[in-house]
Amino acid sequence: MIKVDKLSYSFPQKNLYNKISFTIEEGQHCAFIGVSGSGKSTLADIFMDPESYMFDGKLDIDPHCRIGYVSQFAQIDSADEMTVFQYIGDECIKLQSELSSICSEMETSSDIEPLLEKYQETLDAFDAIGGDSFESIIEKKLNTANLTKHRNLKISELSGGEFKLVQVIKEMLNSPDLMIMDEPDVFLDFENLNSLKNLINSHKGALLVITHNRYLLNHCFNKILHLENMELQEFDGRYIDYNFSLLENKIELQELAHGDTEELARNEALIDRLRTEATEIIDASRGRTLKARVRLHERLEARRIKAPFVYIKQPNIRLNTDNKVEETVALKVENHSVAFDETLLDNISFEINSGDKVALIGANGTGKTTLLRDIFENSCDSISFGENIETACLSQLKNETLIESNTVMEEFFDFGFKSSEDIISCLSEHALEEELVSQKISSLSGGEKNMIQLAKLSSSNANMLLLDEPTSHLDTYSQIALEEAISNYNGAVLMVSHDFYSIINCMDYVLIIEDKNIRKMSMRKFRKMIYDNHFDKNYLELEQKKKELETRVALALKDNDFELARTVCEELEPLIKIF
C-alpha cells in the first residue's frame, strides 16, 4: 500500500529523516514509535498530503489507497450539536439523502440518462463505505467502545476522551485502506483506553498508530516502525519481542562501538605524540611511523562499529525544592461545585497538606480538569491556599500556559530568563535540542510542548504543583524522569492522570470523582480497583517489573557497564516469554 524508499526531509532548523525506508502492507497494524519531536507526526502529514512537502527519496502510495486520519488533538468542531450517531454516520447519511433526492428527480425528469449516471456514482460511493449496513456497523462499533448509551447524546455533551473514541469510530466507518491515528490514547481514562484497544483490534484494515502507550503497544500491533535520530527500523512482530531484541542488540553494538572509540582515542593520542616529536627531531623513520599510524587511524575510522540505533535522551527534570514550607494545609476546598449544562461536582470538600502528592482521577467528563483550573485561578471563596503557598500549573490545553505565536526563546524570556545561554542550558537539561529556540511553540510536537512546560515549572519557585495529564505525549524515558522528579519534590502535588504507573510510582493517595462527589482512596484500594475493573493484575505487575528491568539496562548502558546490562537482560528474558 505504501512504500518509502530512502526518504530524507528537513525543517529549516532540524533534520528529521536520513534516507529512511519501510513498507506498510494491507491489513498490517503498525505501531509508530520514537522519542518526542523525532518527526512521527510530520511523516503522517507527509502521507496525507505529499505534494505539500519537498523531500528527497521516493514515496509510493497506491493510487487507490484511501487514507483516514485521527489527530492527536480532539477538537470538537461545528458539528457539536449533532448526535453521536449523526456525527459518525454523517457521510453515509448525506449519500443516502442524495440517493433519495436523485430518485425523486428521476420521477419527474424528461432527461434521465445524466441522473442515472449520477445515481450510479453516488451508489458506488455509498457501497464503498458499507452504506447498506452502516447503521448496524455503527451500533457494533459503539458497543465495542462501550458507548452504546451515548448514541443519542450531542457531541457537545461528550468528554474529550469519549469524543476521541467517536472520532476513531467515524474514521473506521469510512473504511479507509489505511487509517492513521496520532496518539489516540492521550487523555483517555482507564475504561476508554480498553475501548480503544478493542477498536484497534477489531479493525480489519491497515493501521499506522503513533503512540507511547505501553498497554496499547503490548496488545495491538504486529509491526513496529521505530524512528530515532533521523533513522528508522522496521520489525515484523510484537512490540515486546522487538523491544527485547533491541536491548540485546544495543548491548552488543554499544560494547563494540565503545571498544572502537577507546582504540581510536589511543591511536589519536599516539599520533599527536608522534607529530610533536617530528617537529622537534628531524628523523625520516619517525615521519614514516607517523604516516603509517595516520593510515591505520583512517582504516580504524572506516571500519568502526556504528553506535547502536537507540540513543537514550533521558531529561534531567529537577523540580525546585528551595521553597519548602512547614507541614501545613496547602489547599482547602470546601463545598465547591462545578457545573456546565449540568452539575459535575456537587459541594465537594477536601484538604491537601504541604507535602502530599495526590492523584485526582475519575472517568472522562467528570470535571477533573475544570476543578484543577478553578483551583489554579483561585477565584472562588470555596477554595483557599495555606500561607506562603505558591502554585504553578501544567495544562493539557497547552495554549493556557504557552503562547503559540512565541518562539521558544521568546517564551522563556517572557517567563523571566535573563540570557539565551540560560535558556539553552535549561533546554539541554530537559533533553530538548538547541535548534528549538528559534521555532514557534505552535510548530512543536505535543511531547516537546509538555517538556517546555516542565522546564518552566522546574525554574519556578512554586511549592505546590497542579499537573493536568503531565505524562501525555511524553516518551517512556521522559515519563520515568518526571516520576523521579515528582518523587524527589518536597512540595505538594495535585495531579490529574490516567497513567496507572505514574500514579503508583509517585503518589501518596488518590482523590476519586464518582457520582458528582469526591472521596479519598488509599493506594492499596486504588490498585485493587484497577485490578478488579480495568486491567489484569498479573499483566500490570509483569509490565511494571519489565519496565524497571529495561530501565536498569538502559542506565547501565549509559554508564557503559556492559556486564551489568547483560546480567539484567538475562533477568528480563523469562518475563518476555511469559508475555
Secondary structure by P-SEA (a helix, b strand, c coil): cbbbcbbbbbccccccccccccccccccbbbbbbcccccaaaaaaaaaccccccccbbbbccccbbbbbbcccccccccccccaaaaaaaaaaaaaaaaaaaaaaaaccccaaaaaaaaaaaaaaaaaaccccaaaaaaaaaaaaccccccccccccccaaaaaaaaaaaaaaacccbbbbccccccccaaaaaaaaaaaaacccbbbbbcccaaaaaccccbbbbbcccbbbbbcccaaaaaaaaaaaaaaaaaaaaaaaaaaaaaaaaaaaaaaaaaccccaaaaaaaaaaaaaaaaaaaacccccccccccccccccccccccccccbbbcbbbbbcccccccccccccccccbbbbbbcccccaaaaaaaaaacccccccccccbbbbbccccccccccccccaaaaaaaaccccaaaaaaaaaaacccccccccccccccaaaaaaaaaaaaaaccccbbbbccccccccaaaaaaaaaaaaaccbbbbbbcccaaaaaacccbbbbbcccbbbbbcaaaaaaaaaaccccaaaaaaaaaaaaaaaaaaaaaaacaaaaaaaaaaaaaaaaaac
